[in-house]
Amino acid sequence: MKKVAFSIEGKRLEVELEEGFANYLQDDLIRNSISFNQDNRASELLRLYLKALKQNYDNQKQIEELLSHISTFSV
């Protein structure tokens, strides 16, 4: 487990995550200009959250399409 800490509009938050996911999260936040050493706006984190949800939605649709396609071959 690894702790990740950052500030959102004056509140310091710390979460403990599985190490691989924590590293992935830190890299993604850095790529999206989220700072671990200074305050971040809630609107920026909301934007990133919605971006992640959209990516998850798109991935789920692709999985469903692939499963549907695969099931046509197994008959």
Distance bins in CASP14 RR format, pairs under 12 A and 6 or more apart:
PFRMAT RR
TARGET T0000
AUTHOR 0000-0000-0000
RMODE 2
METHOD distances of the structure
MODEL  1
1 14 0 0 0 0 0 1 0 0 0 0 0
1 15 0 0 0 0 0 1 0 0 0 0 0
1 16 1 0 1 0 0 0 0 0 0 0 0
1 17 1 0 0 1 0 0 0 0 0 0 0
1 18 1 0 0 1 0 0 0 0 0 0 0
1 19 1 0 0 1 0 0 0 0 0 0 0
1 20 0 0 0 0 0 1 0 0 0 0 0
1 21 0 0 0 0 1 0 0 0 0 0 0
1 22 1 0 0 1 0 0 0 0 0 0 0
2 14 0 0 0 0 0 1 0 0 0 0 0
2 15 0 0 0 0 1 0 0 0 0 0 0
2 16 1 0 0 1 0 0 0 0 0 0 0
2 17 1 0 0 1 0 0 0 0 0 0 0
2 18 1 0 0 1 0 0 0 0 0 0 0
2 19 1 0 1 0 0 0 0 0 0 0 0
2 20 1 0 0 1 0 0 0 0 0 0 0
2 21 0 0 0 0 1 0 0 0 0 0 0
2 22 1 1 0 0 0 0 0 0 0 0 0
2 23 1 0 0 1 0 0 0 0 0 0 0
2 24 0 0 0 0 0 1 0 0 0 0 0
2 25 0 0 0 0 1 0 0 0 0 0 0
2 26 0 0 0 0 1 0 0 0 0 0 0
3 12 0 0 0 0 0 1 0 0 0 0 0
3 13 0 0 0 0 0 1 0 0 0 0 0
3 14 1 0 1 0 0 0 0 0 0 0 0
3 15 1 0 0 1 0 0 0 0 0 0 0
3 16 1 0 1 0 0 0 0 0 0 0 0
3 17 1 0 0 1 0 0 0 0 0 0 0
3 18 0 0 0 0 0 1 0 0 0 0 0
3 19 0 0 0 0 0 1 0 0 0 0 0
3 22 1 0 0 1 0 0 0 0 0 0 0
3 25 0 0 0 0 0 1 0 0 0 0 0
3 26 0 0 0 0 0 1 0 0 0 0 0
3 36 0 0 0 0 0 1 0 0 0 0 0
4 12 0 0 0 0 0 1 0 0 0 0 0
4 13 0 0 0 0 1 0 0 0 0 0 0
4 14 1 0 0 1 0 0 0 0 0 0 0
4 15 1 0 1 0 0 0 0 0 0 0 0
4 16 1 0 0 1 0 0 0 0 0 0 0
4 17 1 0 0 1 0 0 0 0 0 0 0
4 18 0 0 0 0 0 1 0 0 0 0 0
4 19 0 0 0 0 0 1 0 0 0 0 0
4 20 0 0 0 0 0 1 0 0 0 0 0
4 21 0 0 0 0 1 0 0 0 0 0 0
4 22 1 0 1 0 0 0 0 0 0 0 0
4 23 0 0 0 0 1 0 0 0 0 0 0
4 24 0 0 0 0 0 1 0 0 0 0 0
4 25 1 0 0 1 0 0 0 0 0 0 0
4 26 1 0 0 1 0 0 0 0 0 0 0
4 27 0 0 0 0 0 1 0 0 0 0 0
4 28 0 0 0 0 0 1 0 0 0 0 0
4 29 0 0 0 0 1 0 0 0 0 0 0
4 30 0 0 0 0 0 1 0 0 0 0 0
4 34 0 0 0 0 0 1 0 0 0 0 0
4 36 1 0 0 1 0 0 0 0 0 0 0
5 11 0 0 0 0 0 1 0 0 0 0 0
5 12 1 0 0 1 0 0 0 0 0 0 0
5 13 1 0 0 1 0 0 0 0 0 0 0
5 14 1 0 1 0 0 0 0 0 0 0 0
5 15 1 0 0 1 0 0 0 0 0 0 0
5 16 0 0 0 0 1 0 0 0 0 0 0
5 17 0 0 0 0 0 1 0 0 0 0 0
5 22 0 0 0 0 0 1 0 0 0 0 0
5 25 0 0 0 0 0 1 0 0 0 0 0
5 26 0 0 0 0 0 1 0 0 0 0 0
5 29 0 0 0 0 0 1 0 0 0 0 0
5 34 0 0 0 0 0 1 0 0 0 0 0
5 35 0 0 0 0 0 1 0 0 0 0 0
5 36 1 0 0 1 0 0 0 0 0 0 0
5 37 0 0 0 0 1 0 0 0 0 0 0
5 40 0 0 0 0 0 1 0 0 0 0 0
6 12 1 0 0 1 0 0 0 0 0 0 0
6 13 1 0 0 1 0 0 0 0 0 0 0
6 14 0 0 0 0 1 0 0 0 0 0 0
6 15 0 0 0 0 1 0 0 0 0 0 0
6 22 0 0 0 0 0 1 0 0 0 0 0
6 25 0 0 0 0 1 0 0 0 0 0 0
6 26 0 0 0 0 1 0 0 0 0 0 0
6 29 1 0 0 1 0 0 0 0 0 0 0
6 30 0 0 0 0 0 1 0 0 0 0 0
6 32 0 0 0 0 0 1 0 0 0 0 0
6 34 1 0 0 1 0 0 0 0 0 0 0
6 35 1 0 0 1 0 0 0 0 0 0 0
6 36 1 0 1 0 0 0 0 0 0 0 0
6 37 0 0 0 0 1 0 0 0 0 0 0
6 38 0 0 0 0 1 0 0 0 0 0 0
6 39 0 0 0 0 1 0 0 0 0 0 0
6 40 1 0 0 1 0 0 0 0 0 0 0
6 41 0 0 0 0 0 1 0 0 0 0 0
6 42 0 0 0 0 0 1 0 0 0 0 0
6 44 0 0 0 0 0 1 0 0 0 0 0
6 45 0 0 0 0 1 0 0 0 0 0 0
6 48 0 0 0 0 0 1 0 0 0 0 0
7 13 1 0 0 1 0 0 0 0 0 0 0
7 14 0 0 0 0 0 1 0 0 0 0 0
7 34 0 0 0 0 1 0 0 0 0 0 0
7 35 0 0 0 0 1 0 0 0 0 0 0
7 36 0 0 0 0 1 0 0 0 0 0 0
7 37 0 0 0 0 1 0 0 0 0 0 0
7 38 1 0 0 1 0 0 0 0 0 0 0
7 39 1 0 1 0 0 0 0 0 0 0 0
7 40 1 0 0 1 0 0 0 0 0 0 0
7 41 0 0 0 0 0 1 0 0 0 0 0
7 42 0 0 0 0 0 1 0 0 0 0 0
7 44 0 0 0 0 0 1 0 0 0 0 0
7 45 0 0 0 0 0 1 0 0 0 0 0
8 14 0 0 0 0 0 1 0 0 0 0 0
8 15 0 0 0 0 0 1 0 0 0 0 0
8 29 0 0 0 0 0 1 0 0 0 0 0
8 34 0 0 0 0 1 0 0 0 0 0 0
8 35 0 0 0 0 0 1 0 0 0 0 0
8 36 0 0 0 0 0 1 0 0 0 0 0
8 38 0 0 0 0 0 1 0 0 0 0 0
8 39 1 0 0 1 0 0 0 0 0 0 0
8 40 1 0 1 0 0 0 0 0 0 0 0
8 41 1 0 0 1 0 0 0 0 0 0 0
8 42 1 0 1 0 0 0 0 0 0 0 0
8 43 0 0 0 0 0 1 0 0 0 0 0
8 44 0 0 0 0 1 0 0 0 0 0 0
8 45 1 0 0 1 0 0 0 0 0 0 0
8 46 0 0 0 0 0 1 0 0 0 0 0
8 48 0 0 0 0 0 1 0 0 0 0 0
8 49 0 0 0 0 0 1 0 0 0 0 0
9 38 0 0 0 0 0 1 0 0 0 0 0
9 39 1 0 0 1 0 0 0 0 0 0 0
9 40 1 0 0 1 0 0 0 0 0 0 0
9 41 1 0 0 1 0 0 0 0 0 0 0
9 42 1 0 1 0 0 0 0 0 0 0 0
9 43 0 0 0 0 1 0 0 0 0 0 0
9 44 0 0 0 0 0 1 0 0 0 0 0
9 45 0 0 0 0 1 0 0 0 0 0 0
9 46 0 0 0 0 0 1 0 0 0 0 0
10 38 0 0 0 0 0 1 0 0 0 0 0
10 39 1 0 1 0 0 0 0 0 0 0 0
10 40 0 0 0 0 1 0 0 0 0 0 0
10 41 0 0 0 0 0 1 0 0 0 0 0
10 42 0 0 0 0 1 0 0 0 0 0 0
11 39 0 0 0 0 1 0 0 0 0 0 0
11 40 0 0 0 0 0 1 0 0 0 0 0
11 42 0 0 0 0 1 0 0 0 0 0 0
11 45 0 0 0 0 0 1 0 0 0 0 0
12 36 0 0 0 0 0 1 0 0 0 0 0
12 37 0 0 0 0 0 1 0 0 0 0 0
12 38 0 0 0 0 0 1 0 0 0 0 0
12 39 0 0 0 0 1 0 0 0 0 0 0
12 40 0 0 0 0 0 1 0 0 0 0 0
13 34 0 0 0 0 0 1 0 0 0 0 0
13 36 0 0 0 0 0 1 0 0 0 0 0
13 39 0 0 0 0 0 1 0 0 0 0 0
13 40 0 0 0 0 1 0 0 0 0 0 0
13 42 0 0 0 0 0 1 0 0 0 0 0
13 45 0 0 0 0 0 1 0 0 0 0 0
14 22 0 0 0 0 0 1 0 0 0 0 0
14 36 0 0 0 0 0 1 0 0 0 0 0
15 21 0 0 0 0 0 1 0 0 0 0 0
15 22 0 0 0 0 1 0 0 0 0 0 0
15 25 0 0 0 0 1 0 0 0 0 0 0
15 26 0 0 0 0 0 1 0 0 0 0 0
15 29 0 0 0 0 0 1 0 0 0 0 0
16 22 0 0 0 0 1 0 0 0 0 0 0
16 25 0 0 0 0 0 1 0 0 0 0 0
17 23 0 0 0 0 1 0 0 0 0 0 0
17 24 0 0 0 0 1 0 0 0 0 0 0
17 25 1 0 0 1 0 0 0 0 0 0 0
17 26 0 0 0 0 1 0 0 0 0 0 0
18 24 0 0 0 0 1 0 0 0 0 0 0
18 25 0 0 0 0 0 1 0 0 0 0 0
19 25 0 0 0 0 0 1 0 0 0 0 0
19 26 0 0 0 0 0 1 0 0 0 0 0
20 26 0 0 0 0 1 0 0 0 0 0 0
20 27 0 0 0 0 0 1 0 0 0 0 0
20 28 0 0 0 0 0 1 0 0 0 0 0
21 27 0 0 0 0 0 1 0 0 0 0 0
21 28 0 0 0 0 0 1 0 0 0 0 0
22 28 0 0 0 0 0 1 0 0 0 0 0
22 29 0 0 0 0 0 1 0 0 0 0 0
22 36 0 0 0 0 0 1 0 0 0 0 0
23 29 0 0 0 0 0 1 0 0 0 0 0
23 30 0 0 0 0 0 1 0 0 0 0 0
24 30 0 0 0 0 0 1 0 0 0 0 0
24 31 0 0 0 0 0 1 0 0 0 0 0
24 52 0 0 0 0 0 1 0 0 0 0 0
25 31 0 0 0 0 0 1 0 0 0 0 0
25 32 0 0 0 0 0 1 0 0 0 0 0
25 34 0 0 0 0 1 0 0 0 0 0 0
25 36 0 0 0 0 0 1 0 0 0 0 0
25 45 0 0 0 0 0 1 0 0 0 0 0
25 48 0 0 0 0 0 1 0 0 0 0 0
25 52 0 0 0 0 0 1 0 0 0 0 0
26 32 0 0 0 0 0 1 0 0 0 0 0
26 34 0 0 0 0 1 0 0 0 0 0 0
26 35 0 0 0 0 0 1 0 0 0 0 0
26 36 1 0 0 1 0 0 0 0 0 0 0
27 34 0 0 0 0 0 1 0 0 0 0 0
27 36 0 0 0 0 0 1 0 0 0 0 0
28 34 0 0 0 0 1 0 0 0 0 0 0
28 45 0 0 0 0 0 1 0 0 0 0 0
28 48 1 0 0 1 0 0 0 0 0 0 0
28 49 0 0 0 0 0 1 0 0 0 0 0
28 51 0 0 0 0 1 0 0 0 0 0 0
28 52 0 0 0 0 1 0 0 0 0 0 0
28 55 0 0 0 0 0 1 0 0 0 0 0
29 35 0 0 0 0 1 0 0 0 0 0 0
29 36 1 0 0 1 0 0 0 0 0 0 0
29 37 0 0 0 0 0 1 0 0 0 0 0
29 40 0 0 0 0 1 0 0 0 0 0 0
29 44 0 0 0 0 1 0 0 0 0 0 0
29 45 0 0 0 0 1 0 0 0 0 0 0
29 48 1 0 0 1 0 0 0 0 0 0 0
29 49 0 0 0 0 0 1 0 0 0 0 0
29 51 0 0 0 0 0 1 0 0 0 0 0
29 52 0 0 0 0 0 1 0 0 0 0 0
30 36 0 0 0 0 1 0 0 0 0 0 0
30 37 0 0 0 0 0 1 0 0 0 0 0
30 40 0 0 0 0 0 1 0 0 0 0 0
30 48 0 0 0 0 0 1 0 0 0 0 0
31 48 0 0 0 0 1 0 0 0 0 0 0
31 51 0 0 0 0 0 1 0 0 0 0 0
32 40 0 0 0 0 0 1 0 0 0 0 0
32 44 1 0 0 1 0 0 0 0 0 0 0
32 45 0 0 0 0 1 0 0 0 0 0 0
32 47 0 0 0 0 1 0 0 0 0 0 0
32 48 1 0 1 0 0 0 0 0 0 0 0
32 49 0 0 0 0 0 1 0 0 0 0 0
32 51 0 0 0 0 1 0 0 0 0 0 0
32 52 0 0 0 0 0 1 0 0 0 0 0
33 40 0 0 0 0 1 0 0 0 0 0 0
33 41 0 0 0 0 0 1 0 0 0 0 0
33 44 1 0 0 1 0 0 0 0 0 0 0
33 45 0 0 0 0 0 1 0 0 0 0 0
33 47 0 0 0 0 0 1 0 0 0 0 0
33 48 0 0 0 0 1 0 0 0 0 0 0
34 40 1 0 1 0 0 0 0 0 0 0 0
34 41 0 0 0 0 1 0 0 0 0 0 0
34 42 0 0 0 0 0 1 0 0 0 0 0
34 43 0 0 0 0 0 1 0 0 0 0 0
34 44 1 0 0 1 0 0 0 0 0 0 0
34 45 1 0 0 1 0 0 0 0 0 0 0
34 46 0 0 0 0 0 1 0 0 0 0 0
34 47 0 0 0 0 0 1 0 0 0 0 0
34 48 1 0 0 1 0 0 0 0 0 0 0
34 49 0 0 0 0 0 1 0 0 0 0 0
34 51 0 0 0 0 0 1 0 0 0 0 0
35 41 0 0 0 0 0 1 0 0 0 0 0
35 44 0 0 0 0 1 0 0 0 0 0 0
35 45 0 0 0 0 0 1 0 0 0 0 0
39 45 0 0 0 0 0 1 0 0 0 0 0
40 46 0 0 0 0 0 1 0 0 0 0 0
40 47 0 0 0 0 0 1 0 0 0 0 0
40 48 0 0 0 0 1 0 0 0 0 0 0
41 47 0 0 0 0 1 0 0 0 0 0 0
41 48 0 0 0 0 0 1 0 0 0 0 0
42 48 0 0 0 0 0 1 0 0 0 0 0
42 49 0 0 0 0 0 1 0 0 0 0 0
43 49 0 0 0 0 0 1 0 0 0 0 0
43 50 0 0 0 0 0 1 0 0 0 0 0
44 50 0 0 0 0 0 1 0 0 0 0 0
44 51 0 0 0 0 0 1 0 0 0 0 0
45 51 0 0 0 0 0 1 0 0 0 0 0
45 52 0 0 0 0 0 1 0 0 0 0 0
46 52 0 0 0 0 0 1 0 0 0 0 0
46 53 0 0 0 0 0 1 0 0 0 0 0
47 53 0 0 0 0 0 1 0 0 0 0 0
47 54 0 0 0 0 0 1 0 0 0 0 0
48 54 0 0 0 0 0 1 0 0 0 0 0
48 55 0 0 0 0 0 1 0 0 0 0 0
49 55 0 0 0 0 0 1 0 0 0 0 0
49 56 0 0 0 0 0 1 0 0 0 0 0
50 56 0 0 0 0 0 1 0 0 0 0 0
50 57 0 0 0 0 0 1 0 0 0 0 0
51 57 0 0 0 0 0 1 0 0 0 0 0
51 58 0 0 0 0 0 1 0 0 0 0 0
52 58 0 0 0 0 0 1 0 0 0 0 0
52 59 0 0 0 0 0 1 0 0 0 0 0
53 59 0 0 0 0 0 1 0 0 0 0 0
53 60 0 0 0 0 0 1 0 0 0 0 0
54 60 0 0 0 0 0 1 0 0 0 0 0
54 61 0 0 0 0 0 1 0 0 0 0 0
55 61 0 0 0 0 0 1 0 0 0 0 0
55 62 0 0 0 0 0 1 0 0 0 0 0
56 62 0 0 0 0 0 1 0 0 0 0 0
56 63 0 0 0 0 0 1 0 0 0 0 0
57 63 0 0 0 0 0 1 0 0 0 0 0
57 64 0 0 0 0 0 1 0 0 0 0 0
58 64 0 0 0 0 0 1 0 0 0 0 0
58 65 0 0 0 0 0 1 0 0 0 0 0
59 65 0 0 0 0 0 1 0 0 0 0 0
59 66 0 0 0 0 0 1 0 0 0 0 0
60 66 0 0 0 0 0 1 0 0 0 0 0
60 67 0 0 0 0 0 1 0 0 0 0 0
61 67 0 0 0 0 0 1 0 0 0 0 0
61 68 0 0 0 0 0 1 0 0 0 0 0
62 68 0 0 0 0 0 1 0 0 0 0 0
62 69 0 0 0 0 0 1 0 0 0 0 0
63 69 0 0 0 0 0 1 0 0 0 0 0
63 70 0 0 0 0 0 1 0 0 0 0 0
64 70 0 0 0 0 0 1 0 0 0 0 0
64 71 0 0 0 0 0 1 0 0 0 0 0
65 71 0 0 0 0 0 1 0 0 0 0 0
65 72 0 0 0 0 0 1 0 0 0 0 0
66 72 0 0 0 0 0 1 0 0 0 0 0
66 73 0 0 0 0 0 1 0 0 0 0 0
67 73 0 0 0 0 0 1 0 0 0 0 0
67 74 0 0 0 0 0 1 0 0 0 0 0
68 74 0 0 0 0 0 1 0 0 0 0 0
END
